[in-house]
């Protein structure tokens, strides 16, 4: 199962539309995971229409319309891998331990908020992934998203794509 991981799209606040490279990746993915901060419902509609399967949450910049359509936390099994998705995880310091306690049944946690790509493991094996933002690099050198493959209970080929 091919996955696209994205977050913090902030359309139209940070970009008028999603980058073409991200949309091409979405078109070829089996599952798209979005960790919140959509800002407008039209972007949710675009990804929902183009995705074979969309697993998504709302973020702190998402208003009542998005919050009515999306959960704060999502759980999904993809290729035998148990995913949790949330927008905010708090400060970087202590993140792995804090998230391992909060999501004990997950193999992978996809999160956003910081716009800073992140790939780490918590004690006990929880993998934490933040794909950054495809539209707003903030203090990062590039705008980013991630792809990965989930099969037989293992997540492999995790790749950070620079835009």
C-alpha positions as CSV (number, residue, x, y, z in Angstrom):
1,X,0.0,0.0,0.0
2,X,1.5,3.3,-1.1
3,X,0.9,6.3,1.2
4,X,1.2,10.0,0.9
5,X,1.6,11.9,4.2
6,X,1.0,15.6,4.3
7,X,-0.1,18.3,6.7
8,X,-0.4,22.0,7.1
9,X,-1.6,22.8,3.6
10,X,-2.9,26.2,4.7
11,X,-4.7,26.9,1.4
12,X,-5.4,29.7,0.5
13,X,-3.5,31.4,3.3
14,X,-0.1,30.1,2.3
15,X,-0.7,29.0,-1.3
16,X,-3.5,29.3,-3.8
17,X,-3.5,25.6,-4.5
18,X,-1.7,22.4,-3.6
19,X,1.5,21.8,-5.5
20,X,1.3,19.7,-8.7
21,X,3.9,17.3,-7.4
22,X,1.9,16.6,-4.3
23,X,-1.3,16.1,-6.3
24,X,0.5,13.7,-8.7
25,X,1.6,11.7,-5.7
26,X,-1.9,11.7,-4.3
27,X,-3.2,10.4,-7.6
28,X,-0.9,7.3,-7.5
29,X,-1.3,6.6,-3.8
30,X,-3.5,4.0,-2.2
31,X,-3.9,6.0,1.0
32,X,-3.5,9.8,1.7
33,X,-2.9,10.9,5.3
34,X,-3.4,14.6,6.2
35,X,-2.5,15.7,9.7
36,X,-4.6,18.9,9.8
37,X,-4.5,22.7,9.2
38,X,-6.3,22.6,5.9
39,X,-7.7,26.1,6.5
40,X,-10.5,25.7,3.8
41,X,-12.9,23.0,3.0
42,X,-12.3,23.2,-0.7
43,X,-8.8,21.6,-0.1
44,X,-10.4,18.8,1.8
45,X,-12.8,18.3,-1.1
46,X,-10.0,18.2,-3.6
47,X,-8.0,15.6,-1.7
48,X,-11.1,13.5,-0.9
49,X,-12.1,13.4,-4.6
50,X,-8.6,12.5,-5.7
51,X,-7.7,10.0,-3.0
52,X,-8.6,6.3,-3.1
53,X,-8.7,6.5,0.7
54,X,-8.2,9.6,2.9
55,X,-7.4,9.5,6.6
56,X,-7.4,13.0,8.0
57,X,-7.9,15.2,11.0
58,X,-8.5,18.9,11.7
59,X,-5.8,21.2,13.0
60,X,-5.7,24.3,15.2
61,X,-6.3,26.7,12.2
62,X,-9.3,24.8,11.0
63,X,-12.7,26.3,11.5
64,X,-16.1,24.9,12.4
65,X,-16.8,23.5,8.9
66,X,-13.7,21.4,8.9
67,X,-14.1,20.4,12.5
68,X,-17.6,19.1,11.8
69,X,-16.3,16.9,9.0
70,X,-13.0,15.6,10.5
71,X,-12.0,14.2,13.9
72,X,-9.3,15.5,16.1
73,X,-7.6,12.1,16.1
74,X,-7.9,9.4,13.5
75,X,-6.9,5.7,13.5
76,X,-6.4,3.5,10.5
77,X,-4.8,0.2,9.6
78,X,-3.0,0.2,6.3
79,X,-1.0,-2.8,5.1
80,X,-1.1,-4.3,8.6
81,X,0.4,-1.1,10.1
82,X,-1.6,0.6,12.8
83,X,-1.6,4.4,12.2
84,X,-2.7,7.2,14.5
85,X,-3.0,10.8,13.1
86,X,-3.2,14.0,15.1
87,X,-2.3,17.6,14.4
88,X,-0.5,18.7,17.5
89,X,1.9,16.7,19.8
90,X,3.3,19.5,21.9
91,X,6.9,20.5,22.4
92,X,9.7,18.6,20.6
93,X,11.3,17.8,24.0
94,X,9.8,14.6,25.4
95,X,7.7,14.1,22.3
96,X,8.5,10.4,21.8
97,X,7.7,9.4,25.3
98,X,4.6,11.5,25.5
99,X,3.2,10.2,22.2
100,X,4.0,6.6,23.1
101,X,1.9,7.0,26.2
102,X,-1.0,8.7,24.3
103,X,-1.1,6.3,21.4
104,X,-0.2,2.9,22.9
105,X,-1.9,0.9,20.1
106,X,-0.3,2.6,17.2
107,X,2.8,1.6,15.2
108,X,3.1,5.0,13.5
109,X,1.9,8.4,14.5
110,X,1.6,11.0,11.8
111,X,1.4,14.6,13.1
112,X,1.8,18.2,11.9
113,X,1.6,21.7,13.3
114,X,5.3,22.6,13.4
115,X,6.0,22.5,9.6
116,X,9.2,20.8,10.5
117,X,9.8,17.3,9.0
118,X,10.3,14.7,11.7
119,X,11.1,11.0,11.7
120,X,11.9,9.3,15.1
121,X,11.1,6.3,17.2
122,X,9.8,6.2,20.7
123,X,10.8,3.6,23.3
124,X,8.7,0.6,22.5
125,X,8.9,1.2,18.7
126,X,6.2,3.9,17.9
127,X,7.5,5.7,14.8
128,X,6.7,9.5,14.7
129,X,6.4,11.1,11.3
130,X,5.8,14.8,10.5
131,X,5.8,15.4,6.7
132,X,6.3,19.2,7.1
133,X,4.2,21.4,4.9
134,X,3.9,21.4,1.1
135,X,3.0,25.1,1.0
136,X,4.7,26.9,3.9
137,X,8.3,26.1,4.7
138,X,8.5,28.5,7.7
139,X,12.1,28.2,8.9
140,X,12.9,25.1,6.8
141,X,14.9,25.1,3.6
142,X,12.1,23.4,1.6
143,X,8.4,22.8,1.5
144,X,7.9,19.0,2.0
145,X,5.6,16.0,2.1
146,X,6.3,12.3,2.6
147,X,5.6,9.0,0.9
148,X,5.9,5.5,2.3
149,X,4.9,1.9,1.7
150,X,3.0,-0.2,4.2
151,X,3.0,-4.0,3.7
152,X,2.8,-7.0,6.0
153,X,2.7,-4.9,9.1
154,X,5.9,-2.9,8.3
155,X,6.4,0.6,7.1
156,X,9.2,1.0,4.5
157,X,10.5,3.4,1.9
158,X,9.7,6.4,4.0
159,X,10.8,9.3,1.8
160,X,10.8,13.0,2.4
161,X,10.1,14.9,-0.8
162,X,11.3,18.5,-1.2
163,X,9.2,20.9,-3.2
